[in-house]
Amino acid sequence: MEKEIVVVIGHRLGQGDKVAKGVEEAGGKAIVIKGMGADTKLGDVMKENNADIGISFCGSGGAGAIMAQTKYGYKAKHHLRSVDAGVTAIKEGYTVLGFGFLDVEELGRRIVETYKEKYSV
């Protein structure tokens, strides 16, 4: 049985369900942090759940990712604006990705698929 990839999603406006659907389509487990300002809790929830990947969404694409990196030392890449930029970040070894608002299924699916390919899981 292959390892289940755990992805935590924190969205400034309390969204993230579309990305979560894509994560689950790719065989991952999605944890969506509920409520406004959820991106700021990303690192805490990742730590609590021993997550493999964290995805943060806010207007600038930086706040939640930078907080997770600063507080817990996760390797973060922020201010991402496209699915392809997120895929490249996973290929480069980043585990926390900070996006502007990009709540789309393709993002969740491709991030998990790329992670599985990179780490052979």
C-alpha positions as CSV (number, residue, x, y, z in Angstrom):
1,M,0.0,0.0,0.0
2,E,1.4,3.4,-1.0
3,K,1.8,6.2,1.5
4,E,-1.0,8.7,1.7
5,I,0.2,12.2,1.0
6,V,-1.3,14.6,3.6
7,V,-1.9,18.2,2.3
8,V,-3.0,21.0,4.6
9,I,-4.8,23.9,2.9
10,G,-5.1,27.3,4.5
11,H,-7.1,30.0,2.6
12,R,-7.3,33.6,3.8
13,L,-11.0,33.7,3.0
14,G,-11.8,30.3,4.4
15,Q,-12.0,28.5,1.1
16,G,-9.9,25.7,-0.4
17,D,-12.4,23.0,-1.1
18,K,-11.6,22.9,-4.9
19,V,-7.9,22.3,-4.2
20,A,-8.9,19.7,-1.6
21,K,-11.0,17.8,-4.2
22,G,-8.0,17.7,-6.6
23,V,-5.8,16.4,-3.8
24,E,-8.2,13.6,-3.1
25,E,-8.6,12.8,-6.8
26,A,-4.9,12.2,-6.8
27,G,-5.1,9.8,-3.8
28,G,-4.0,12.3,-1.2
29,K,-5.6,13.3,2.1
30,A,-6.7,17.0,2.2
31,I,-7.1,18.9,5.5
32,V,-8.8,22.3,4.9
33,I,-8.5,24.7,7.7
34,K,-11.9,26.4,8.2
35,G,-12.5,30.1,8.8
36,M,-11.2,33.4,7.8
37,G,-7.5,33.9,8.1
38,A,-6.9,30.1,7.9
39,D,-3.6,30.7,6.0
40,T,-2.0,32.0,9.2
41,K,-2.6,28.7,10.9
42,L,-1.0,26.6,8.1
43,G,2.2,25.7,9.9
44,D,0.5,24.8,13.2
45,V,-2.0,22.4,11.4
46,M,0.8,20.9,9.3
47,K,2.8,20.1,12.4
48,E,-0.3,18.7,14.3
49,N,-1.0,16.4,11.4
50,N,2.6,15.5,10.3
51,A,1.6,16.8,6.8
52,D,3.7,16.3,3.7
53,I,2.6,19.5,1.9
54,G,1.1,22.8,2.9
55,I,-0.7,25.2,0.6
56,S,-1.4,28.7,1.6
57,F,-3.7,31.2,-0.2
58,C,-3.9,35.0,0.3
59,G,-3.9,38.1,-1.8
60,S,-0.1,38.3,-1.9
61,G,0.6,34.6,-1.7
62,G,3.1,34.9,1.1
63,A,1.7,35.3,4.6
64,G,0.8,31.7,5.6
65,A,3.8,30.2,3.8
66,I,6.3,32.6,5.4
67,M,4.7,32.0,8.9
68,A,5.0,28.2,8.5
69,Q,8.7,28.6,7.4
70,T,9.5,31.0,10.2
71,K,7.8,29.1,13.0
72,Y,8.6,25.5,12.0
73,G,11.4,25.6,9.4
74,Y,9.4,24.2,6.5
75,K,11.0,24.9,3.2
76,A,8.6,27.4,1.6
77,K,8.2,29.1,-1.7
78,H,5.7,32.0,-1.9
79,H,4.1,34.5,-4.2
80,L,3.3,31.7,-6.7
81,R,0.7,32.5,-9.3
82,S,0.1,29.4,-11.4
83,V,-0.3,25.6,-11.1
84,D,3.0,25.1,-13.1
85,A,4.8,27.3,-10.6
86,G,3.6,25.1,-7.8
87,V,4.6,21.9,-9.6
88,T,8.1,23.4,-10.2
89,A,8.4,24.3,-6.5
90,I,7.5,20.7,-5.5
91,K,10.2,19.4,-7.9
92,E,12.7,21.8,-6.3
93,G,12.0,20.3,-2.9
94,Y,9.7,22.9,-1.3
95,T,7.0,21.5,1.0
96,V,5.0,24.7,1.7
97,L,3.6,26.7,-1.2
98,G,2.1,30.2,-1.0
99,F,-0.3,31.3,-3.8
100,G,-2.5,34.2,-4.6
101,F,-6.1,33.1,-4.8
102,L,-6.0,29.9,-7.0
103,D,-8.6,27.5,-5.6
104,V,-8.7,25.0,-8.5
105,E,-8.8,21.3,-8.6
106,E,-5.9,21.0,-11.0
107,L,-3.6,22.6,-8.5
108,G,-4.3,19.9,-5.8
109,R,-4.2,17.1,-8.2
110,R,-0.9,18.1,-9.9
111,I,0.8,18.9,-6.7
112,V,0.1,15.5,-5.2
113,E,1.0,13.7,-8.5
114,T,4.3,15.6,-8.6
115,Y,5.1,14.9,-5.0
116,K,4.5,11.2,-5.5
117,E,6.7,11.1,-8.6
118,K,9.5,13.1,-7.0
119,Y,9.6,11.0,-3.8
120,S,8.5,7.6,-5.4
121,V,5.6,7.2,-3.1
